[in-house]
Structure formats: C-alpha cells, structure tokens
Amino acid sequence: MNLKILSISVLILAILSGIVAWFDRPVAPADADPRVGTSLLAGLPVNDAQSISVTNNDDTVALSRDDQGVWRVDSYHGLPADTDKLRRLLRDLGEAEIVRVVTRSPERAARLDLGTAAITIDETTLTFGTTASRGGRYLRLVEGDEAPVYLTPASVFIDGTAKNWASAALTAFEVDDIQSVTLSFPHEESVTATRENVAATWAAELADGEQLRTQPITSLLSTLRSLRFSDTSTPGDADVLAARENARAFEVTTFGGETLTWTIGRKPEETIIKEEASDPVAAVEDLTANMDLEPESAEDALEDLTETIPAGPVYVSFAGSTELAPLSGFQDQLAFRVSDFVFNGLPENRAAVVEAAPITDTEIDPPFPAEE
C-alpha cells in the first residue's frame, strides 16, 4: 500500500468517526429549561426599570424613579434612594446564575418556603425561598404552583427595612471647598475662621493675647462633611423642640460664595426629684441639716430622693442649597436625628477653638539696671 492510498484511508476513517460522534452526541432532554445557566436578570431591561420593590418576611420597601430619573424611597417619605445600595443589589443579581431546576412538584415546592423574600423589578418578580443545605438559595421566576423552582448560588442580602434604603447623607461638599467657618455658642462671642486658599492656614480676628486653635476647625469641618442621619422624627416632637433650645450653630461659606448653616443640639441630662418622694423639700432639709452624715450615706440618700434623666437624642437642622444639603427640602415634614458622638465631638464653647497666645521675647520686661 503506497502513501497516497494510506492517506485516503485515514481521511475516510476520520470522516466516519465524525459521523458516528454526531449521531452518538448527548441529546438535551425534551423538558430542558432554557433558564438554566443564565443570569437571574436575563431578559430584564434593568437600566430602564421604573419601579423596584424589596420584600423580606413582613417588611416591604417600594422604590420608584421620578420624572428627573432620581430613585426615591416611596415607603420612607419619598427620600432619595441610596443609589450605591441599589446598584450593588442589581449587580449581585445580575452576576448570579441559575444552576439547575430543583423541582416542578407543587408538594415539594411547598416545603421550600418560597415567598419569604422577593424582589420585583417593574412587572417581574424573583421569589426566594430557604437556603439550600449545600449552599445557594431556592427561587421561582414566575408565579404559579407548578412553575419550576430553581437553585441559584446568589448570596444577595435582601433588606426589607425602608429607612435603610434612603440616602442618609445630609451634606454634599468637600472640606477643600470651604473658605470660612463661623462657630456660635450660647452667651459667648462667635468665632469666624477664614483662609485665602485651600493651602493657607486658618486665621481669625481675635483679641490681643489670643490665637486660633486650627485642629478643632479641621475636625469640625470633617464632622459636618460626613453628617448622616440615623433616624427621623416629626418637627414638632418634644425631643426635637428641646434639641433646638440647646443647640450650637455653625456656618460655612465656600470659595464660590455659597453658605450652609447648621444647628445641632440635644436636650441636656437633668437630675430631678422623684415623683414618689412624699415631701421632697423636707427630705432635702433633713439631708443638709445632718452634718454628721457619712459621704456614702449622703450619696445613697440623694440617689433615693432623685433620679437622672439621660440627655435626649441629637437632632440637626440646616439651611442651604440642595447642592450642598440634599435633604434641605424635607425639613417641613422631617427632623433628622444623628449619632450622639457627633454632638459629643463638637466644640463646646469658645475656649475650645481659642487659646492664649504664647508670650514672645519682646513682651518680657527687660531687667532693671542695678542701683549703685
């Protein structure tokens, strides 16, 4: 057999092997589900969605896009939504694939707690069930008892608390944008710190012998820049009104001439005589009249007679453009609460930002000449 015949034989065998492999290939089952291996958001025009709802147990959050394209939390005062949080949710759903069909049996599906959580994008609902024992989560893509139940490895956190979906940022400026800051304190002269440019040192017009402490100014601006609300209340709430009566005021002006003001306050801690004290006036007189009373006994007696009411929550109000204060337009209906540490870190009085200037050599009296 010559080389030409051998080559032709090999070619024929290769063709025959290909034909056999084609006929012996695995055939997809007739009931194969086309969604297996696809993204949870396959076919959904997510970028054009107009409404999204998130449900977890009995809590539901409703979000919608307004005429300007801004996402708002309809179920929490219509505040602007946290777009980063929304983007993360859609990204996680888009990256998750459907692994396989778990069951089409209504009886088995009923044991998977479908409906404990759900995400609806416009008219399409992803209904989630329990977590699988080997990882992943069960879900259904269409309604109906006989609709297939799938398994997805998605580990999406489904947050049903409406407040958590609102953008909590109360300010939107950069510290480098600020040219001046004014600090006002009850019953004390205010302090205004300014700088010519972002690289310049803060300065203030102060009395002789005084100088500005710049670190509290820098710290204050950092605090104001990162203000976020932790909760909301009504403007007429008793704690809100008490906070306004015990507030510190601050004002910043940008290099562009825009001004933003804050008042941040809280009801102070107070000690009162207990209501159940039968005759508090007489009890105080007896306590102060007994000069031989041991200190520990006096403290115990005062503790029995009085009670301390903790300081109230911290509330902030502000005025400025929506570019600098995105939620300024909601203050007619809402009072914004911030964390206690915000108030605790604020300059308490004028002495917190002004200190005595060090004495220079020229200010020291020269020695008197010795008398002969």
C-alpha positions as CSV (number, residue, x, y, z in Angstrom):
1,M,0.0,0.0,0.0
2,N,1.5,3.3,-1.1
3,L,1.4,6.6,0.8
4,K,-1.4,8.0,-1.3
5,I,-3.8,5.1,-0.5
6,L,-2.9,5.3,3.2
7,S,-3.7,9.0,3.4
8,I,-7.0,8.5,1.7
9,S,-7.9,5.7,4.1
10,V,-7.1,7.8,7.1
11,L,-9.2,10.6,5.8
12,I,-12.2,8.3,5.2
13,L,-11.8,6.9,8.8
14,A,-11.8,10.4,10.2
15,I,-15.0,11.3,8.4
16,L,-16.7,8.2,9.5
17,S,-15.6,8.8,13.2
18,G,-17.1,12.3,13.0
19,I,-20.4,11.0,11.7
20,V,-20.6,8.4,14.4
21,A,-19.8,11.0,17.1
22,W,-22.5,13.3,15.7
23,F,-25.2,10.6,16.0
24,D,-23.9,9.5,19.4
25,R,-23.9,13.0,20.9
26,P,-26.0,13.5,24.1
27,V,-29.4,14.8,23.3
28,A,-30.9,17.5,25.5
29,P,-34.0,16.2,27.3
30,A,-37.2,17.5,25.8
31,D,-38.1,19.3,29.0
32,A,-34.7,21.0,29.5
33,D,-35.2,24.5,31.0
34,P,-33.7,27.3,28.9
35,R,-33.2,29.5,32.0
36,V,-30.5,27.1,33.5
37,G,-27.1,28.7,33.1
38,T,-28.5,32.2,32.6
39,S,-28.4,35.3,34.9
40,L,-31.3,36.0,37.3
41,L,-31.8,39.2,35.4
42,A,-31.6,37.7,31.9
43,G,-34.0,39.5,29.6
44,L,-34.9,42.2,32.1
45,P,-34.4,45.9,30.9
46,V,-32.9,46.8,34.3
47,N,-31.5,50.1,33.2
48,D,-34.9,51.2,32.1
49,A,-36.8,50.0,35.2
50,Q,-39.2,52.4,36.7
51,S,-40.0,50.7,40.0
52,I,-38.4,48.1,42.3
53,S,-39.8,46.6,45.5
54,V,-37.9,44.5,48.0
55,T,-39.7,42.2,50.5
56,N,-38.3,40.3,53.4
57,N,-40.8,38.5,55.6
58,D,-43.4,41.2,56.5
59,D,-41.3,44.2,55.5
60,T,-41.5,45.7,52.1
61,V,-39.6,48.6,50.5
62,A,-41.0,50.4,47.5
63,L,-38.8,52.4,45.2
64,S,-39.6,54.3,42.1
65,R,-37.9,56.6,39.5
66,D,-39.2,60.1,39.3
67,D,-39.5,62.4,36.3
68,Q,-35.9,63.5,36.6
69,G,-34.7,59.9,36.8
70,V,-34.0,60.1,40.5
71,W,-34.7,56.9,42.5
72,R,-36.8,57.6,45.6
73,V,-38.0,55.5,48.6
74,D,-41.7,55.8,48.3
75,S,-42.2,53.9,51.6
76,Y,-40.0,56.3,53.5
77,H,-41.1,59.8,53.0
78,G,-40.1,59.9,49.3
79,L,-36.4,60.5,50.3
80,P,-33.8,60.0,47.6
81,A,-32.6,56.4,47.5
82,D,-29.2,55.1,48.2
83,T,-28.1,54.5,44.6
84,D,-24.9,52.7,45.7
85,K,-27.0,50.2,47.6
86,L,-29.4,49.8,44.7
87,R,-26.6,49.3,42.3
88,R,-25.0,46.6,44.5
89,L,-28.3,44.7,44.6
90,L,-28.8,44.7,40.9
91,R,-25.1,43.9,40.3
92,D,-25.3,40.9,42.6
93,L,-28.5,39.6,41.0
94,G,-27.0,40.1,37.5
95,E,-23.9,38.2,38.4
96,A,-25.8,35.2,39.9
97,E,-26.8,32.4,37.6
98,I,-29.4,29.7,37.7
99,V,-27.7,26.4,38.5
100,R,-30.5,23.9,37.9
101,V,-34.1,23.0,38.2
102,V,-34.8,21.7,41.7
103,T,-38.4,20.6,41.3
104,R,-41.6,21.2,39.4
105,S,-43.7,19.4,42.1
106,P,-46.1,21.7,44.0
107,E,-45.8,19.4,47.0
108,R,-42.0,19.7,47.2
109,A,-42.0,23.4,46.4
110,A,-44.3,24.0,49.3
111,R,-41.6,22.8,51.7
112,L,-39.1,25.4,50.4
113,D,-40.7,28.4,52.0
114,L,-40.9,30.3,48.7
115,G,-42.1,33.8,49.3
116,T,-40.1,34.6,52.5
117,A,-38.3,37.2,50.3
118,A,-38.9,38.7,46.9
119,I,-37.6,41.3,44.5
120,T,-39.9,42.8,41.9
121,I,-38.5,44.9,39.0
122,D,-41.3,46.5,37.2
123,E,-43.6,43.5,36.5
124,T,-41.1,40.7,37.0
125,T,-40.8,39.1,40.5
126,L,-38.0,36.9,41.8
127,T,-39.5,34.9,44.6
128,F,-36.9,33.5,47.0
129,G,-37.2,30.6,49.4
130,T,-35.0,29.0,52.0
131,T,-31.2,28.5,51.8
132,A,-30.2,25.1,50.4
133,S,-28.3,22.7,52.8
134,R,-25.3,22.7,50.4
135,G,-25.4,26.4,49.7
136,G,-27.3,28.5,47.3
137,R,-30.9,29.6,47.5
138,Y,-34.2,28.4,46.0
139,L,-36.2,30.8,43.8
140,R,-39.1,30.9,41.4
141,L,-39.2,33.3,38.4
142,V,-42.9,33.1,37.6
143,E,-46.0,32.8,39.7
144,G,-47.9,29.5,39.9
145,D,-47.8,26.3,42.0
146,E,-46.5,24.3,39.0
147,A,-43.8,26.8,38.0
148,P,-40.3,25.4,38.3
149,V,-38.2,26.1,41.3
150,Y,-34.5,26.8,40.6
151,L,-31.3,26.8,42.6
152,T,-29.0,29.8,42.5
153,P,-25.7,30.4,44.3
154,A,-26.7,34.0,44.9
155,S,-26.0,35.3,48.4
156,V,-27.9,38.5,48.0
157,F,-28.8,40.4,51.1
158,I,-32.5,41.3,50.8
159,D,-33.0,44.3,53.1
160,G,-36.7,45.0,53.8
161,T,-36.2,48.0,56.1
162,A,-37.3,51.1,54.2
163,K,-35.1,53.5,56.2
164,N,-32.0,51.6,55.2
165,W,-32.7,52.4,51.5
166,A,-32.7,56.2,51.9
167,S,-29.6,58.2,51.1
168,A,-28.6,59.3,54.6
169,A,-26.1,62.0,53.6
170,L,-27.1,65.4,54.9
171,T,-24.2,67.3,53.3
172,A,-22.5,67.3,49.9
173,F,-19.4,69.4,50.0
174,E,-15.7,68.9,50.2
175,V,-13.6,70.3,53.0
176,D,-11.3,71.9,50.4
177,D,-14.2,73.9,49.1
178,I,-14.7,75.8,52.4
179,Q,-13.3,79.3,52.7
180,S,-14.7,80.3,56.1
181,V,-16.5,78.8,59.1
182,T,-18.3,80.5,61.9
183,L,-18.9,78.9,65.3
184,S,-21.6,80.3,67.6
185,F,-22.0,79.5,71.2
186,P,-24.7,80.4,73.7
187,H,-23.8,83.6,75.7
188,E,-20.4,83.8,74.1
189,E,-18.8,85.7,71.3
190,S,-18.8,83.8,68.0
191,V,-15.5,82.9,66.2
192,T,-15.0,83.1,62.4
193,A,-12.1,81.3,60.9
194,T,-11.1,82.1,57.3
195,R,-8.4,81.2,54.8
196,E,-7.3,82.8,51.5
197,N,-7.0,79.4,49.7
198,V,-7.0,75.7,50.4
199,A,-3.3,75.7,51.1
200,A,-3.4,78.6,53.6
201,T,-3.6,78.4,57.3
202,W,-6.9,79.2,59.1
203,A,-6.9,82.6,60.8
204,A,-9.3,84.7,62.8
205,E,-9.6,88.2,64.1
206,L,-9.1,87.8,67.9
207,A,-8.2,90.0,70.9
208,D,-4.6,90.6,71.8
209,G,-3.1,87.7,73.5
210,E,-5.4,85.1,71.8
211,Q,-4.8,82.7,69.0
212,L,-6.9,80.3,67.0
213,R,-6.6,76.6,67.5
214,T,-6.8,75.2,64.0
215,Q,-7.2,71.5,64.8
216,P,-10.8,71.9,66.1
217,I,-11.7,73.8,62.9
218,T,-10.4,70.9,60.8
219,S,-12.1,68.3,62.9
220,L,-15.4,70.3,62.8
221,L,-15.4,70.5,59.0
222,S,-14.7,66.8,58.7
223,T,-17.7,66.1,61.0
224,L,-20.0,68.4,59.1
225,R,-18.8,67.0,55.8
226,S,-19.8,63.4,56.8
227,L,-23.1,64.1,58.6
228,R,-25.6,61.3,58.0
229,F,-29.0,60.9,59.7
230,S,-29.7,57.7,61.7
231,D,-33.4,58.2,62.1
232,T,-36.2,60.7,61.5
233,S,-39.0,62.3,63.6
234,T,-41.6,64.9,63.1
235,P,-40.6,68.6,63.5
236,G,-43.0,69.0,66.5
237,D,-41.6,66.1,68.5
238,A,-40.7,67.1,72.1
239,D,-37.2,65.9,71.8
240,V,-36.7,67.9,68.6
241,L,-38.0,71.1,70.2
242,A,-35.8,70.5,73.2
243,A,-32.8,70.0,71.0
244,R,-33.4,73.3,69.3
245,E,-33.3,75.1,72.6
246,N,-29.9,73.6,73.5
247,A,-28.1,73.8,70.1
248,R,-24.8,75.0,68.8
249,A,-24.8,76.8,65.5
250,F,-22.2,76.6,62.7
251,E,-22.0,78.3,59.3
252,V,-19.6,77.6,56.4
253,T,-19.1,79.5,53.2
254,T,-17.5,78.1,50.1
255,F,-14.9,79.7,47.9
256,G,-17.7,80.1,45.4
257,G,-19.8,82.2,47.9
258,E,-22.4,79.6,48.8
259,T,-23.4,79.4,52.5
260,L,-24.6,76.5,54.6
261,T,-25.7,76.7,58.2
262,W,-26.4,74.1,60.9
263,T,-27.9,73.9,64.3
264,I,-27.0,70.7,66.2
265,G,-28.4,70.2,69.7
266,R,-29.9,67.9,72.3
267,K,-31.9,68.1,75.5
268,P,-29.3,68.0,78.3
269,E,-29.2,65.5,81.0
270,E,-31.0,66.6,84.2
271,T,-31.5,65.4,87.7
272,I,-34.9,65.8,89.2
273,I,-36.6,64.9,92.5
274,K,-38.5,61.6,92.2
275,E,-42.3,62.0,91.9
276,E,-42.9,59.3,94.6
277,A,-41.0,61.4,97.2
278,S,-43.7,62.2,99.8
279,D,-42.2,65.5,100.9
280,P,-39.0,66.3,98.9
281,V,-38.5,69.7,100.4
282,A,-38.4,68.4,103.9
283,A,-36.2,65.5,102.8
284,V,-33.6,67.8,101.3
285,E,-33.7,70.0,104.5
286,D,-33.2,66.9,106.7
287,L,-30.3,65.8,104.5
288,T,-28.5,69.1,104.5
289,A,-29.1,69.6,108.2
290,N,-27.5,66.3,109.2
291,M,-23.8,67.4,109.3
292,D,-22.7,64.1,110.7
293,L,-23.9,62.1,107.8
294,E,-21.2,60.0,106.1
295,P,-20.5,60.8,102.5
296,E,-21.6,57.4,101.3
297,S,-24.8,57.7,103.3
298,A,-25.4,61.2,101.8
299,E,-24.9,59.8,98.3
300,D,-27.3,56.9,99.0
301,A,-29.9,59.4,100.4
302,L,-29.6,61.6,97.3
303,E,-29.9,58.6,95.0
304,D,-33.1,57.6,96.8
305,L,-34.5,61.1,96.5
306,T,-33.5,62.0,93.0
307,E,-33.4,60.5,89.5
308,T,-31.3,61.4,86.5
309,I,-33.0,61.8,83.1
310,P,-30.5,61.0,80.3
311,A,-29.7,63.5,77.6
312,G,-32.1,63.4,74.7
313,P,-31.3,62.4,71.1
314,V,-29.3,64.7,68.9
315,Y,-31.1,66.5,66.1
316,V,-29.7,68.7,63.3
317,S,-31.4,71.3,61.2
318,F,-29.7,73.1,58.3
319,A,-30.3,75.7,55.6
320,G,-28.6,75.9,52.2
321,S,-28.9,74.8,48.6
322,T,-29.8,71.3,47.7
323,E,-26.4,71.0,46.1
324,L,-24.8,71.5,49.5
325,A,-27.6,69.9,51.6
326,P,-29.5,67.4,49.5
327,L,-32.3,66.9,52.1
328,S,-32.9,70.5,53.0
329,G,-36.2,70.5,51.2
330,F,-37.6,67.7,53.5
331,Q,-37.4,69.6,56.8
332,D,-41.0,70.8,56.7
333,Q,-42.1,67.2,57.3
334,L,-39.0,65.6,58.9
335,A,-36.5,66.2,61.7
336,F,-33.2,64.4,61.2
337,R,-31.5,62.6,64.1
338,V,-27.8,62.0,64.1
339,S,-25.5,59.9,66.3
340,D,-24.7,61.1,69.8
341,F,-21.0,61.1,69.1
342,V,-21.5,63.8,66.6
343,F,-22.7,66.2,69.3
344,N,-20.1,65.0,71.8
345,G,-17.3,65.8,69.3
346,L,-18.4,69.4,68.6
347,P,-16.5,72.4,70.1
348,E,-18.4,73.0,73.3
349,N,-17.5,76.7,73.8
350,R,-15.3,79.5,72.6
351,A,-12.4,78.2,74.7
352,A,-12.4,75.0,72.5
353,V,-11.2,77.0,69.5
354,V,-9.4,80.0,71.0
355,E,-6.4,79.8,73.4
356,A,-3.9,82.2,74.9
357,A,-1.1,83.1,72.6
358,P,2.4,82.3,73.9
359,I,4.4,85.2,75.3
360,T,7.2,86.3,72.9
361,D,10.6,87.6,74.0
362,T,9.7,91.1,73.1
363,E,6.8,91.0,75.6
364,I,9.1,90.2,78.5
365,D,10.2,93.2,80.6
366,P,14.0,93.7,80.4
367,P,15.8,93.5,83.7
368,F,16.2,96.8,85.6
369,P,19.7,98.2,85.9
370,A,21.4,97.6,89.2
371,E,21.4,100.5,91.6
372,E,24.8,101.9,92.6
